[in-house]
Amino acid sequence: MKLKKGDNVIIITGKDKGKKGKIVKVFPSDNKVIVEGLNMMKRSQRPRRTNEKGSIKNVEMPIHASNVKKAV
């Protein structure tokens, strides 16, 4: 994989097509990357204590490396 952590990339396919971001984490075995602020999904957070409420958090999900290219 030619991408590494800290590279600036452009999403070339999918719902975030055309957006730019910075790579936060790389998964070379799965050929996927996590781009800062892109490919967001909602994940539910269970309450940890009895009096605490659960919540919904936005989390960055991995995107396949073939769907991004390095920004020039």
PyMOL commands that set and color helices and strands:
alter all, ss='L'
color gray80, all
select helices_A, chain A and resi 65-67
alter helices_A, ss='H'
color red, helices_A
select strands_A, chain A and resi 8-11+20-27+32-35+40-45+55-60+63-64+68-70
alter strands_A, ss='S'
color yellow, strands_A
deselect
rebuild
show_as cartoon
